[in-house]
């Protein structure tokens, strides 16, 4: 699937196939997280929810990639490198100081960031920042192998139904 997505990105817009995003990892250390590029090259480097009209920056296939979470596939490389896990809090952007501060105050920063997480299966883009952090704290307290499996299963269902995705 990654090869097909890469070819589709190349054929649908100019620029690199991968977008490397500066993200906050364990212990608030910045790492480079890859995603298939779903936004145009001139897109501002801010969280999508802070944009007035994020859809105007989407590439021709960007909306499809995001709705189906295909833009996230390259993060498997971050998992193999040990910078991320399959399940954990989604890594914050380097410039989301408010989120980083709240997570640090609540010890969430000790966790390996995840490809999916408890907040993602409980609202994803629909959640306010504080609600996301509270769900991250709940994950911190409840994390077990079986809880992670539950979150992975819920993720598959949410992605299939395209729930909680607003941009």
BELJO-V989260 format. One record per backbone hydrogen bond with DSSP energy under -1.0 kcal/mol. CO is the residue of the C=O (numbers start at 1). NH is the residue of the N-H. If there is no record, write none. Layout:
BEGIN
co & nh
CO & NH
CO & NH
END
This chain:
BEGIN
co & nh
1 & 5
2 & 6
3 & 7
4 & 8
5 & 9
6 & 10
7 & 11
8 & 12
9 & 13
17 & 37
19 & 35
21 & 33
22 & 94
23 & 31
25 & 28
26 & 29
29 & 25
31 & 23
33 & 21
35 & 19
38 & 59
40 & 43
44 & 46
47 & 50
48 & 51
53 & 56
54 & 57
55 & 58
57 & 40
59 & 62
61 & 65
62 & 66
63 & 67
64 & 68
65 & 70
65 & 71
66 & 69
70 & 73
71 & 36
72 & 75
73 & 76
74 & 77
75 & 79
76 & 80
77 & 81
78 & 83
78 & 84
85 & 115
86 & 116
89 & 114
92 & 24
93 & 96
95 & 97
96 & 100
97 & 101
98 & 102
99 & 103
100 & 104
101 & 105
102 & 106
103 & 108
104 & 107
107 & 110
108 & 111
109 & 27
113 & 85
116 & 88
117 & 121
119 & 124
123 & 126
124 & 127
128 & 132
129 & 133
130 & 134
131 & 135
132 & 136
133 & 137
134 & 138
135 & 139
136 & 140
137 & 141
138 & 142
139 & 143
144 & 148
145 & 149
146 & 150
147 & 151
148 & 152
149 & 153
150 & 154
151 & 155
152 & 156
153 & 157
154 & 158
155 & 159
156 & 160
157 & 161
158 & 162
158 & 163
164 & 125
END
